[in-house]
Amino acid sequence: MANFQHILFPIDFSPQSSAAIPYVAAFSRQFEAKVTLLTVVPPIWVGSGSKLEHGADLEDSTHLESSAIEDRTRERLDQTLTAEVHGLTMERAVRSGDPVEQIIRFARENAVDLIMMPTHGVGVFRSLLIGSVTAKILHDAECPVWTAAHAEEQHARHLPESILCVVDGTANSVEQMRWAVEFSGRFDATLQLLHVVPPILDWNAFADHSKLQEEEREKAHAQIEVLRSEAGVEAPLIIGVGPIAETVAECASDEKADLLIIGRGQIGEKLGRLRTHAYDIVQRSPCPVISV
């Protein structure tokens, strides 16, 4: 169900976290949801040379140092984004340990409905990769995950007015379409469906390449139409042809989408592991992506 009552926003005090907070606040107000700001203090590793020891295995002084860091982090968190989250139902939490493990555990143990986080894609080299924490959260989370556009500046509307739902043509697409209809209805946003047909690269030498590609496109269109009918969804359907992530990004830009909805962790016959394409789509998307 696309009804969020508890939103988890992992925050590391970076500019990217600050850029994402207007979206978190907008979603919280739209769904009347509680928001938890969670900061995770990573493990302390100390030592020299080739020998490193985990802080938890060392003497009491290290425990005191870890506790002091956690206390300082909590103080900083209490003073962070106070104006931006004014009026929201808000909690703040600090945990110690591996960030991914702590975020996933907190979400599971506290009935989190949605995780919202940036991708940390800035700079010449960092823009080429999704942050490792975000990638692992996309892999492991049991609830939907919202990720900001993989860019230094965010341009999409905080409350989406145009939503594009990317479907892979498997049976899972039926529930994804229904979810997308319910979700877009909460924002009174327009919804379009998108399915991408990979190019027939191996057949370029044939004179009838275009005809064969069109046949594949029409076959895919008929397949998605059957699933759309089963789902009872009337949203317009777009069939794109090309590399998956690039074509999704281009379509999102052409349609001026404020949000992409994608599935993750599914295996499609032609798309391979959708999880792999999910990373690429998040990396290339001009707008935020919610992975369900």
Buried (B, 14 or more C-beta within 10 A) or exposed (E): EBEBEBBBBBBBEEEBBBBBBEBBBBBBBBBEBBBBBBBBBEEBEEEEEEEEEEBEEBEEEBEEBBEEBBEEBBEEBEEBBEEEBEEBBBEBBBBBBBBBEBBBEBBEEBEBBBBBBBBBBBEEEBBEBBBEBBBBBBBBBEBBBBBBBBBEEBEBBBBBBBBBBBBBBBEBBBEBBBBBBEBBEBBEBBBBBBBBBBBBEEEEEEEEBEEEBEEBBEEBBEBBEEBBEEBEBEBEBBBBBBBBBBBBBBBBEEBEBBBBBBBBBBEBEEBEEBBEBBBBBBBBBBBBBBBB
